[in-house]
Amino acid sequence: MPGDFFEVRVEGTQLVVRFGPRDRIVSERIRPQASELAANSEMERLISTHLEREYSEVFPDQVVPRTAVVHTAALDELDRKELRDLAKARALAADLERQRARATIASEPSLEAECRAARTDPAPWAVYADWLMQQGDPRGEIAASLNGGQPSLAKQVFELHQAKLCGFAEPAIDLQYRHGFAIGATIPNPGDASWKLHQVVAALLASPVGTFLEELRCGLTESGSGAELGWRPTLETIVESHGDQLRVLHLDRYTYDDTMMHWVDMGDWSGLLDHLPALEDLRVRGDQVAYGSIDLPSLRSFVRQSCTMRNEELAQLARARWPSLDHLELWFGSAEYGVDPEVEHIRPLLVGKNMPRLRHLGLVNCDAHMTLLPELARSQVLPRLDSLDLSKGTFGHDETAFLVEHAPSFRHLASIDLEDNFLDASDIARLRGVLDNVIVTSQRIDDEDAGHRYVVEYE
């Protein structure tokens, strides 16, 4: 009847329902539910049902939050299409909540062990995905969607269940998959958020998504520069839960727009890196870092992005044990920020005793090439290299003259990257006249106002 009303609200795990004529209460019912989530879902369903019957929704000031009152008064003044759209939205929301509530998390250690033992064989992973689907674990549906060529559906399922799968609803993360299962995660920068990286990493590695995780990529540790907290808490978390499992660690996912590199203090990592024996790829971006000992038997690539490379750090790197290292890339920075590499610290690195498999060397973002090049030209490591990266620095006339003079020592290289330096047309012509392996197409112009040349990233 036009004067009827229906009221529903949630109190803990109960639904309180009142209905009758508008002017007086005819009946009140209390309906216990399995949980508060179930109570909210049932309330949304009841609201949607009554809206479809052309009730309208009002929220009197005296009604507490999560209470909905629907009645038939003044229906002619309402947009019926808006009501139908609202009903559909509420029905969809209720359905999503029911899906979240129905999802379960399952685990079968024997099947997980078979997956780990067969990284490249999809068969054990498919068996585990089928088993998870039977248990109602969303990871099974995600794997089936990815393996069936439906990445968008997999993304929707993950976003719906992220809180249950990762241990947190925020931040939104990107996952990298193998055989339908997450093996890598990229965590965004906090921005203005209050969460801290080590907290997110701890939750993620302990979550169902963290089961097979072996790659982690992230930027700043907290809102702002990250200098207050450093990376030690995050590394400690990784060592404690995934030390034997982690293969890729990138601590470089931020740019100049996020914060200046020299504001980011990486901190003291003493006693930590030695507990990552499976690590194959390490990237570090920021200011000073104390490594302690470095014993990484599986490491194949190390990229150190810095604008404040100190001699103390070079000395630590020279003592590192990484017999599998194939790619070493060091960003130095500017003398204006105290960067002054000394020969006694450079020479042990270029001996290459602890890097018998090194094939690529980068001396990047550097304004001290005239200190480095003579040592490199007569080093033991140069004849073993396939490629050399001298980009993003202040390489110019003097450096060109040296490279031309010592061209025979560099001709065996497949490439010498000299991009983003300060080579003019005459420099390029001289280099190409004696070396056919130089990459020189993109160069910068001298800063006439500043009166000097500068590395690409100097602060």
N, C-alpha and C positions, 0 to 999 in steps of 0.2 A: 504494500500500500504506500501511497506517496508520503505518508507521515511516519513510516517505519524507519528505524535506524539500527545499525550494527556496529559494535565497537569491539576492537581487539587490541591487546597489548601483551608485551612479554615481561614477565617477572621471573628472572633467573631461568630455570628450565621449564617454566609453566606458561601456558597461554591463559589469559583471563578474557573471557568473551562475555559481552553484555549485549542484549538485543531486546527490541520491543518498540512500542510507539514512542515518538520523539519526546513526549512530555513526561513519561514515567518509565521506569525500568520494569520490565516484565520478568526477565530471567537473567541470571549470571551463572556462567559455567567456568570451572577451572579444569584445563586439560593438560595433564603432565606430559612432558616430552622427554626424549632420550638425552638431550643435551640442550645447551643454550643455542647452539648453531641450528639444531633441529627445530627448536621453538621459533627462531627467527624465520627459518625457511617456511614453516607451516603458516606463520602469520602472513608472509608475502603471498602464499598461495591463496589464503582466504581473501586477502585484499583484492587480488587479481580477479578471483571468482565474482566478487560483489561488484567490482567495476564493470565487468562484462555484462552484469545484469542491470546496468545503467544506474547504479548507485554513484554518487559523487563523493569526493574525498575532501574532508576539512580537517584542520588542525587547530582547535580552540586553544587560547593562551593557557588555559588551566590544565591542558592535557600534557602529561609528562612525555619526554622523548620516547620514541619507539612505539607510541600509541597511535593507532589510526582509527578514525571514525568515518563511516560512510553512510549517507542517507540520500533520499530522493528529492529533497527540497531544491527549488530553483534550478532544476535540470535544464530548463529552456535557456538559461543564461550561459550555459557551459558549451564549450566546443566539444561535440561528441567525438570528433576525430582525435583530439588531444587525449580524451579519456581512453579511447581504444589503444592509442600508441602507448600511453602510460601503463595500461593493463598488460600490453605485450612486453614492455620493458620490465615490469615487475615479474611477469611470468618467466622471462628469460633469466633475470637475476636469481629467482627462486630455483630455477633448474640448475644454474651454475653452482649455487650453494649445495644443492643436493648431490651434484657430481663430485664436488670437493669432499663432501661428507662421506660419500661411498668409497672414495679412493683409499686403498690400503697400501702399506709399505711391507714388502716381503723380502726375504733374503735366503739364499741357499748357498752356503760356503763352498760346497763341492762343485757346483756349477760355476761359481765365480772363479774358483781356482783353475778350472778347465779353460775359461776365457782368458785368463792372464797367461796361461801356458801356450796359448795359440793366438798371438797378437795379430797375425796376418791371415788366419783361417777363419772365415765367417761362420762356419758350421756351429761351433760351440756357442757363439754369441746368438745365433738364431734360436737355438734350443732354449737358452736362458730367456730370451725375449718372449717365446711362447709360454714358458712357465710363469713368467711375471704377469702376462696377460690373464692367465687362468686364475691368478691370485688377486686380480684387480689392481695391480700396481701400475700407475701411469707410465712408468718407464717402458713397459712392454708395448703399450700403444705408441709411444714416441718412436721406439725402434722399428716397429712395423711400418709406421708412416714414412720414416726416413728410407728404409729399405725398399718401400713400395713407390718411391719417387714423389712423396708428398711432404716436402719440407715445411710448407706453410701450415699444414695440419699439425705437424709435430711441434711447431713453434706455438701454436694456439694451445695445445695440450700442456706444454711445459709452462706457459704463462699462467694457465688456469691453476696449476698445481705447484707453482714455484715455492710457495711457503712450506709446503709439506716435503717437497723434494730437496730443497736447499737449506731449510732451517731459517729462512728469512724471506719476506716478500719484497723488501727493498735492500739494496739497489737491484735494478734489472741488470742481468749479466748476459753475456753472449757465450754460447757453448760451442765447442768444436767436437765432432763426433767421429767415431770409427765403428763400423758394423752396427750403427744405430745407437750406440752408447756414448755418453759424454766422457771424453778423455782429456779435454782441455777447457779452461774457463778464462774469459777476459772480464775483469772487474773494472768498472769505470772509476773516474776520479770522484771523490766525495762532493766537490763543489761546495755548496752551502749546507750540505747535509751534516747531521751530527754523528753519523756512524764512522767508525775507524776501521782501517783495512785489516788489522790483525783480528778484530772481532768477526768480520765477515769471512775471512779465510778460515778461522777456527770452526765456524758454523758450517761452512761449505765442505771442508775436508771430513767433517764428522757426519755429513748428511748422506742420503742415498745417492745423490748425484756424485758425491766424492768417492764412491766405491772404486772406480777405475781411473780417477783423475791422475794424469801424469804431466800435464802442462798447465802453467799458471802465468797469466799476463796481467799486469796491473801498473798503475801509475803512482799517484801520491797516497800517502798513508792516512791523511785526514784532511779536513777542510783547511785551506790555507797552504802554506809552503810545505808542510810535512816535516819541518825541521824540529818541532818540539818532540815528536815521538820517535822518529827514525824507523828503520826497517827491522831492527832486531826482534821485537815481539812477533812480527810476521814470520821471520825466518825460524824463530824458535818453534812456533806453531807448526810450520811445515816439517821441520826436523822431527818433532815428536810424533806426528801422525802419518807423514808421507815421505820420510827421509829416504827410504829404499825404493820408492816408487817414482819420484819426480824426475822427469827427463828434460823439461823445458821450463826455465824461469826467466821471465822478462820483467824487470823493474824499470820500465822506460816509457810507459804509456801516458806521457804528458808532453805538452809543447810550451813554447815561450808564452803563448797566450794564457796558459794556465798559471805558470809562475816561472821566474828566471831560474836557470839551472843552478847558479851558485848560491841560491837561497835554500836549496834542498840538501840537507846534511844526511848522508846515507847512514852514518853511525858506526858503531863498533860491532863487527861480526865475528870476533875472535871465538874459536871453538865451534863454529857452526858449519862452515862450508865442507869440512871433512866428513860430515855426516850425510852428505848427498852423493853417494857413490854412483848412482845411476844417471846423474845430471849430464846432459849432452850439449845443451845450449843455454848460455847465461848472458843476459844483457843488463847492464847497470847504467843508469843515467842520473847524475847528480854531483854534489860536491864531495868533499873528502870522505873516504871510507877506510876503516881499518879492517883488513881481511883476517888478520892472524895468519895461521898456516893455511895453505891452499893445497889440498891433496884431492884432485878430481880425476880419477883414472879414466872415466868415460867421456869427459868433456871434449867436444869437437869444435865448438865455436864460442869465443868470448869477445863481446863487444862492450867496450867501456867508453861511454859518452861523458865527457867532462869538459869544463872550461877552466878548470883549476887543477890540472894534473900536477901532483907534487912529486919530488924526488923520493920521498918516503914510500909513496905508493908504487913507483917504478921498482924500487928495491924489493918490495913484497912480491910483486909480479915476477920478478926475475928469479925468486926463490921457489916459485910455484912448481908443484909436480902435476903435470897434465900431459902424459905421454901420448894421448890420442888427439891432442889439439891440432886442428887443421886450419882454423881461421882465427886470427888475432887482429883486432881492430881497436886502436887506442886513439881517443880524441884528447888533445892536449889543452888547448885554450890559449889565452893571451898573456904575454909578459906583463901587461898592465894589471893583471890580477895575480901577479906573483909567480907565474909559470916560467921556470928557467931550468929546463932539463939539462943535467950535467952528464958529461961523457961517462964518468965512472958509474953512473946509474943506467945509462943507455946500453953500454957495451955488454954487460952480462945478459941482457935480453936478446941482443943480436947474435950472441954466440949460439943460441938455440939448443943448448945442451939438454934442457928439460922439455924441448918441443921437437922431437925427432920427425914428426909427421907434418910439420907446418908447411902449408902450401900457399897461404894468403896472408899478407901483412899489410895492415893499414896504419899509417902515421898521419892522422886526420885532424882537421881543425887546428892547424899548427902554424905558429909564426917563428919556429926555430928550426926550419929545415936545414939551414946552413950549419947547424950543430949536428943534426941527425944524419944528413946525407953522406958526409965523409966516413962516418962509422958504418953506415949501411953498405957503402960501396966496397969496403974491404972486409965485410962481416962473413962469418961462416954460414949464416942463414940465407943470404941472398941467392946463391946458386941453387938452392933447393926450392925456391919459390916459383909458383906458376903465375902469380899476379901480385901487383903492388898498388896500394891506394894512398895517394898523397893529395887528396882533394880537400876542398873547403878551407884552405889556408891562405898564406900570403906568398905563395910560390910566384916568383917574378924573374927579372933579368939575371940576378946573381945565381939563382938556383938553376935557371936554364943553362947558363954557361957551364956550371958544374956537371949537369946531366949530359950535355953535349960532349964535354971532355972525357967523361967516363962511360960513354955510350956502350962500348963492348961489354961492360959488366951487366948491362940491363937488357941486352938484345934478346936473351933467351926467354924473357917474360912474355906470356900471352897478352898481358895488358898492363899499362901503367896509367892509372886514373889521375888526371890532373884537372878535373872539372872544378868549377867554382873557386878558381884562384885569380891571379892578376896578370895573366899572360897576354901580351899584345900580339899583333899580327907578325911582327918580326921574330918574337920568341917562338911562336907556333911554327913559323917557317923553318927556323933553325932546328927545332926538335924533330919535325917531320923529315928533315933532310938526313938525319942519322938514325932515327928510330921510327919504325912503322907500327909500333904497338902502343903509342900514346893516345889517350882520349882527352881531347882539348876543346871540344866544340862550345862548351858553355863557360864563359869567363865573366868576372866582375870588373867594374871600372873603379879606378882610384877615387877615393873620397876627397875631392879637392878642398872642400870646406874644412874637413878634419885634418887634412894634411898628412894622412898616413893610411896604410892598408890595415885590414883587420880580418880576423878569422870569422867564419860564418856565425858561430855561437861563442860569444865572449863574455856573457854574463847570465 
